[in-house]
Amino acid sequence: MKKKIGFVLASMVVGMSLISETSNAYGLNGIIAGKFSVEEKPNYTFLLTSAALKKDGGIVATGRASNNNGNWYNSYDENGRVFWSSKSEGLIDPGTTIVLPDGSTLSASEYGKWEIKDESGSTVQTGKWDMGGGVYKIKQLKNGKILFAGSRGAYQIFENDMTPFRSGFWSANGPIYDAEEMDNGNILLVGSLGNWSVINNEGKGLKSGRYKTSHITSVARLSDGNLIAVTSPGSYILFNQEGTIIGDGLVSGKKVVSTLLSVTSFPGNHAVVRDGSKVHILKIENNTAENVYTGKTIVVKGEGNDKTTVKISDNKIFFGGKNGIFQIMEVDLTP
């Protein structure tokens, strides 16, 4: 079921900026803020559960209605205006979403089901992965295949028509929270209890290890091809292309306990890290990440494995929250 809305504004507030805790020129400036809502269900409130970048520079986001009233999609243009809304045909708690090369949206849920909606919000394909439990990450690979990863350390690779290709488990007994493809086609998986693993794009395990932390929640590929991951106690970890740890440290620059929800790569070897209602900008040089900016946002933090932070362009980012609030922010990387 879909509802064509035709550019209804999403409770917009323009020009809201983060409150800076640092004094340099780096920063994030508010462009738009809004709230996930569905026109035909004005009394519903929503938790924003996942988001992904569309081909036109807009965002498609998923929201869970309160009181078990279903799960919905909103498709936004680049200015945060709702283009269409559509109810999920069967997903419960869609927690990870990507946009495929043809513009369709692929989402998967805590219960292992997945569905594809076309660019107008109509459901065109549904299924369930073979591994049992929840799917926490979907990743389109450079070879066209699609990686699912999630509970119990399971992963499954699909052909681009969603035919299963290969599946497996990493060596750790715990969920995989995120995955990032390297320039060489290998994939770094990260997850619970500090575990990480490298597999190739056909699902063969290459190496694995464990970092001194409780959970590795998110990973992103930097401008120089290395990878940065963040952890729930508040650390960052740098990996090279072989999956070897080459640096680590504290994101805030001081010893504090925090749940780092996501890390997103930006030009010039910068990374934006989401830390509850705080946001950090890091500059990575010589295998060290320097915190060059910390600010606060109005968006309430998401779940422990956040999938509601999306890079829109080289200077723009989308933040979503459990309270249904989202912000589109300009990322200023001027020193």
C-alpha positions as CSV (number, residue, x, y, z in Angstrom):
1,M,0.0,0.0,0.0
2,K,1.3,3.4,-0.9
3,K,0.2,7.0,-0.6
4,K,1.3,9.6,-3.1
5,I,1.7,12.8,-1.1
6,G,3.3,15.2,-3.6
7,F,5.8,17.2,-1.7
8,V,4.2,17.7,1.7
9,L,6.6,19.5,4.0
10,A,7.7,17.4,7.0
11,S,7.3,19.7,9.9
12,M,10.3,21.7,8.8
13,V,12.5,23.9,10.9
14,V,15.3,25.6,8.9
15,G,18.7,26.9,10.1
16,M,19.0,24.8,13.3
17,S,22.7,24.4,14.2
18,L,24.6,22.2,16.5
19,I,25.8,23.8,19.7
20,S,29.6,23.7,19.5
21,E,31.8,22.6,22.3
22,T,34.9,23.5,20.5
23,S,36.2,26.9,19.2
24,N,37.7,26.2,15.8
25,A,36.0,26.7,12.3
26,Y,35.0,23.0,11.9
27,G,31.3,22.5,12.5
28,L,27.9,21.3,11.4
29,N,25.2,23.8,10.5
30,G,21.5,23.1,10.4
31,I,19.7,23.2,7.0
32,I,16.4,21.4,7.8
33,A,14.8,19.5,10.7
34,G,11.6,17.5,10.5
35,K,9.7,14.6,12.0
36,F,8.8,11.3,10.4
37,S,5.0,11.4,9.8
38,V,2.4,9.9,7.5
39,E,-0.3,12.2,6.1
40,E,-3.0,9.6,6.2
41,K,-2.2,8.6,9.8
42,P,-1.9,12.0,11.5
43,N,-2.4,10.6,15.0
44,Y,0.5,8.1,14.7
45,T,3.9,8.7,16.3
46,F,7.0,7.0,14.8
47,L,10.4,5.8,15.8
48,L,12.9,6.3,12.9
49,T,14.6,3.0,12.4
50,S,16.7,3.2,9.2
51,A,17.6,5.5,6.3
52,A,19.4,5.4,3.0
53,L,20.5,7.8,0.2
54,K,18.5,7.9,-3.0
55,K,19.9,8.4,-6.5
56,D,18.4,11.9,-6.7
57,G,20.2,13.0,-3.4
58,G,17.1,12.5,-1.3
59,I,16.5,10.1,1.6
60,V,14.3,7.1,2.0
61,A,13.6,6.3,5.7
62,T,11.7,3.7,7.6
63,G,9.6,4.3,10.7
64,R,7.9,2.1,13.3
65,A,4.5,3.3,14.4
66,S,3.7,3.3,18.1
67,N,1.2,0.8,19.6
68,N,2.0,-1.9,17.0
69,N,0.4,0.1,14.2
70,G,2.9,-1.1,11.5
71,N,6.0,0.0,9.8
72,W,6.2,2.7,7.1
73,Y,8.5,4.2,4.5
74,N,8.9,7.9,3.7
75,S,10.7,9.0,0.6
76,Y,12.1,12.6,1.0
77,D,13.6,14.9,-1.6
78,E,17.0,16.6,-0.9
79,N,15.2,19.4,0.9
80,G,13.4,17.0,3.3
81,R,10.0,17.2,1.6
82,V,7.9,13.9,1.6
83,F,7.4,12.6,-1.9
84,W,5.6,9.4,-1.0
85,S,4.8,7.2,2.0
86,S,4.2,3.5,1.9
87,K,3.3,0.8,4.5
88,S,5.5,-2.2,4.8
89,E,3.9,-5.4,3.5
90,G,5.3,-7.6,6.2
91,L,8.5,-6.3,7.8
92,I,8.5,-5.9,11.6
93,D,11.1,-3.4,12.8
94,P,12.9,-2.7,9.5
95,G,16.4,-1.9,10.8
96,T,18.6,-1.6,7.7
97,T,17.9,-0.1,4.3
98,I,19.8,0.5,1.0
99,V,18.9,1.9,-2.3
100,L,19.7,-0.3,-5.3
101,P,21.2,0.9,-8.6
102,D,17.8,0.9,-10.3
103,G,16.4,3.2,-7.6
104,S,14.4,0.6,-5.7
105,T,14.7,0.3,-1.9
106,L,15.8,-2.9,-0.1
107,S,15.0,-3.2,3.6
108,A,15.4,-6.0,6.1
109,S,14.2,-6.6,9.6
110,E,15.0,-7.9,13.1
111,Y,13.2,-11.1,12.1
112,G,15.1,-11.8,8.9
113,K,12.5,-10.8,6.4
114,W,13.3,-8.4,3.5
115,E,11.3,-6.5,0.9
116,I,12.0,-4.4,-2.1
117,K,9.9,-1.3,-3.0
118,D,10.2,0.5,-6.4
119,E,10.8,4.2,-6.8
120,S,7.1,4.9,-6.3
121,G,6.8,2.9,-3.1
122,S,5.1,-0.3,-4.4
123,T,6.3,-3.6,-3.1
124,V,7.9,-5.7,-5.9
125,Q,9.6,-8.5,-4.1
126,T,9.8,-10.1,-0.6
127,G,11.7,-12.9,1.1
128,K,13.6,-14.1,4.1
129,W,17.3,-14.9,4.5
130,D,18.3,-18.4,5.3
131,M,20.4,-17.8,8.4
132,G,17.7,-17.1,11.1
133,G,17.4,-14.2,13.4
134,G,17.8,-10.5,12.6
135,V,19.5,-8.7,9.7
136,Y,21.5,-5.7,11.0
137,K,23.4,-4.7,7.9
138,I,22.8,-4.7,4.1
139,K,25.7,-3.8,1.8
140,Q,25.7,-3.6,-2.0
141,L,29.1,-4.9,-3.1
142,K,31.1,-3.5,-6.0
143,N,30.6,-6.8,-7.9
144,G,26.8,-6.3,-7.9
145,K,26.1,-8.9,-5.2
146,I,24.4,-8.0,-1.9
147,L,25.6,-8.8,1.6
148,F,23.3,-9.4,4.5
149,A,24.9,-9.7,8.0
150,G,23.3,-10.0,11.5
151,S,22.6,-12.1,14.5
152,R,24.7,-15.0,15.7
153,G,27.5,-13.9,13.4
154,A,25.7,-15.0,10.3
155,Y,26.2,-13.5,6.8
156,Q,24.7,-14.3,3.5
157,I,25.6,-13.0,0.0
158,F,22.8,-12.7,-2.7
159,E,23.0,-12.3,-6.4
160,N,21.5,-9.0,-7.6
161,D,18.2,-10.7,-8.3
162,M,18.1,-11.9,-4.6
163,T,19.0,-15.5,-5.3
164,P,21.2,-16.8,-2.5
165,F,24.8,-17.2,-3.5
166,R,26.8,-18.2,-0.4
167,S,26.4,-18.0,3.4
168,G,28.5,-18.5,6.5
169,F,29.3,-17.5,10.0
170,W,32.3,-15.6,11.3
171,S,34.4,-17.1,14.0
172,A,32.9,-15.2,16.9
173,N,29.7,-16.2,18.7
174,G,27.9,-12.9,18.5
175,P,26.1,-10.5,16.1
176,I,27.6,-8.6,13.2
177,Y,26.6,-4.9,13.4
178,D,28.2,-3.4,10.4
179,A,30.3,-4.2,7.3
180,E,32.4,-2.1,4.9
181,E,34.0,-3.2,1.5
182,M,37.6,-2.4,1.0
183,D,39.2,-1.1,-2.2
184,N,40.5,-4.6,-2.9
185,G,37.0,-6.1,-2.7
186,N,37.5,-7.7,0.7
187,I,34.9,-6.9,3.4
188,L,35.5,-6.0,7.1
189,L,32.8,-7.3,9.4
190,V,32.5,-5.8,12.9
191,G,30.3,-6.6,15.9
192,S,29.8,-7.6,19.4
193,L,32.5,-8.1,22.1
194,G,35.1,-6.3,20.0
195,N,35.1,-9.0,17.3
196,W,36.0,-8.3,13.7
197,S,36.6,-10.5,10.6
198,V,37.7,-10.1,7.0
199,I,36.0,-12.1,4.3
200,N,36.3,-11.9,0.5
201,N,33.5,-10.9,-1.8
202,E,32.5,-14.5,-2.2
203,G,32.1,-15.1,1.5
204,K,35.4,-16.9,2.3
205,G,36.9,-16.0,5.7
206,L,40.4,-14.5,5.5
207,K,41.3,-13.4,9.0
208,S,39.7,-12.3,12.3
209,G,40.5,-10.8,15.6
210,R,39.2,-9.2,18.8
211,Y,39.6,-5.6,20.0
212,K,39.7,-4.7,23.7
213,T,36.2,-3.4,23.8
214,S,32.6,-4.4,24.4
215,H,31.2,-3.7,20.9
216,I,32.3,-2.4,17.6
217,T,29.2,-0.6,16.3
218,S,30.1,0.9,13.0
219,V,32.8,1.1,10.3
220,A,33.5,3.3,7.2
221,R,36.1,3.5,4.5
222,L,38.2,6.7,4.6
223,S,39.5,8.8,1.7
224,D,42.9,7.1,1.8
225,G,41.4,3.6,1.5
226,N,41.9,2.7,5.1
227,L,39.0,2.0,7.4
228,I,37.8,3.5,10.7
229,A,35.6,1.8,13.2
230,V,34.0,3.1,16.4
231,T,33.1,1.3,19.6
232,S,30.5,1.5,22.4
233,P,33.1,2.5,25.2
234,G,34.1,5.5,23.0
235,S,37.2,4.4,21.0
236,Y,38.1,4.5,17.4
237,I,40.1,1.8,15.5
238,L,42.0,2.2,12.3
239,F,42.4,-0.7,9.9
240,N,44.5,-0.9,6.7
241,Q,43.5,-2.7,3.5
242,E,44.7,-6.1,4.8
243,G,42.5,-5.8,7.8
244,T,45.3,-5.1,10.2
245,I,44.8,-2.6,13.1
246,I,47.2,0.3,12.5
247,G,45.9,2.7,15.2
248,D,43.4,3.4,17.9
249,G,42.5,5.9,20.5
250,L,39.6,7.8,22.2
251,V,37.2,9.7,19.9
252,S,36.6,12.5,22.4
253,G,40.3,12.9,23.2
254,K,39.6,12.0,26.8
255,K,38.5,9.0,28.8
256,V,34.7,9.0,28.8
257,V,32.3,6.1,28.5
258,S,29.9,6.6,25.6
259,T,28.1,4.6,23.0
260,L,29.3,5.6,19.6
261,L,26.5,4.9,17.2
262,S,27.9,5.5,13.8
263,V,30.9,6.7,11.8
264,T,30.6,8.3,8.4
265,S,33.5,9.1,6.0
266,F,34.0,12.6,4.5
267,P,36.6,14.0,2.1
268,G,40.1,14.8,3.2
269,N,40.3,11.8,5.5
270,H,37.7,13.2,7.9
271,A,35.0,11.2,9.7
272,V,31.8,12.3,11.5
273,V,31.0,10.2,14.6
274,R,27.6,10.1,16.2
275,D,27.7,9.8,20.0
276,G,24.2,9.9,21.4
277,S,23.1,13.5,21.0
278,K,26.7,14.6,20.4
279,V,28.5,14.7,17.1
280,H,32.3,14.6,16.6
281,I,34.4,15.5,13.6
282,L,37.7,13.6,13.3
283,K,40.7,14.3,11.1
284,I,42.8,11.2,10.5
285,E,46.5,11.6,9.8
286,N,49.5,9.3,10.5
287,N,47.3,6.5,11.8
288,T,45.8,8.8,14.5
289,A,42.4,10.5,14.6
290,E,42.3,14.0,16.1
291,N,39.0,15.3,17.4
292,V,38.6,18.7,15.7
293,Y,35.0,19.4,16.6
294,T,32.3,18.3,19.1
295,G,28.8,19.6,19.1
296,K,25.3,18.7,20.2
297,T,22.2,17.9,18.2
298,I,18.4,17.9,18.8
299,V,18.1,14.3,17.5
300,V,17.6,11.7,20.2
301,K,20.0,8.8,19.8
302,G,19.0,5.7,17.9
303,E,19.5,2.1,18.8
304,G,22.9,0.6,19.7
305,N,23.6,-0.4,16.1
306,D,22.4,2.8,14.5
307,K,21.3,2.8,10.8
308,T,19.8,6.3,10.6
309,T,22.9,8.4,9.8
310,V,23.4,8.9,6.1
311,K,26.0,10.9,4.1
312,I,24.1,12.9,1.5
313,S,27.0,14.6,-0.2
314,D,30.6,15.7,0.4
315,N,29.3,18.4,2.7
316,K,25.8,17.2,3.9
317,I,24.6,14.6,6.4
318,F,21.3,13.2,7.6
319,F,20.7,12.3,11.2
320,G,17.6,10.4,12.4
321,G,16.5,9.5,15.9
322,K,14.3,7.3,18.0
323,N,11.9,10.2,18.6
324,G,11.2,10.4,14.8
325,I,13.1,13.7,14.5
326,F,15.6,14.1,11.7
327,Q,18.0,16.8,10.7
328,I,19.9,17.5,7.5
329,M,23.1,19.3,8.4
330,E,25.9,21.0,6.4
331,V,29.3,19.6,7.3
332,D,32.0,22.3,7.4
333,L,35.5,20.9,7.1
334,T,37.3,24.2,7.0
335,P,40.1,24.2,9.6
